[in-house]
Amino acid sequence: MKIFLSLLFTLTLGIANSQLGVQVASTYNSIPGWQIAFENGLTGKHSPFMRYGSMISFRYQMDLHTEGFYLAPAIAIDRNTQDFHFHHFELIGYNLGGILGYRFLTIKKDEKVAHPSFSAGIELSAGAGYLAMRYNRPLFSDGEYTGEQEQFSHNLLAASFGTHLSTKIFVSEKLGFGPMLSIRYVPHLNWSALPTLIDPELPSSLGNTHLFQWTAGVLVHWHFAN
């Protein structure tokens, strides 16, 4: 019974000091190996490849006993696409990770008010994701597009690491929002068949690459208690 009450108290304390966050953002991506395959196999010149995308993430943030520090498990989904002369590329990531953050700046308009009017924090994140990749290659007959496409897909699990700058402007005791900037690094992104699908003369080694993803968006916070 004592153990049950202890667990219940810990859970209640965690919820009482927690907050839910939802972030909607745009992404700017760099995928070097696939970029080279896209340029050399299709465009013949420098052309951005899956450079822009969008993302939505959900986090459940809990303050630690150490002043200013917090933890936040997070789920994020991002989608990046590219279309070029009937060729379609798509990369969707389903990412699960953990965030360790530290609020280095807190501003209060009134010391009598429990919540600040503004805060800023730096965060480190690590996690893993399920990456679903797709390439639709158009079919031509006598140099004319037939309207049909061959579909190729590849899936893999990949680790990722990131850092974020998070800000919060309090609207009320419960609600806050703020712009957020972040960068995420996926060290191993592999689809060895992709370059040869684009052009049989390209080396498969271009399919082994990495991903840098810069993110700019707005994070909305909801506090469950004061």
Secondary structure, 3 states (H helix, E strand, C coil): CHHHHHHHHHHHHHHHCEEEEEEEEEEEEECHHHHHHHHHHHHCCCCCCCCEEEEEEEEEEEECCCCCEEEEEEEEEEEEEEEECCEEEEEEEEEEEEEEEEEEEEECCCCCCCCCCEEEEEEEEEEEEEEEEEEEEEEEECCEEEEEEEEEEEEEEEEEEEEEEEEEEECCCCEEEEEEEEEEEEEEEECCCHHHHHCCCCCHHHHEEEEEEEEEEEEEEEECCC
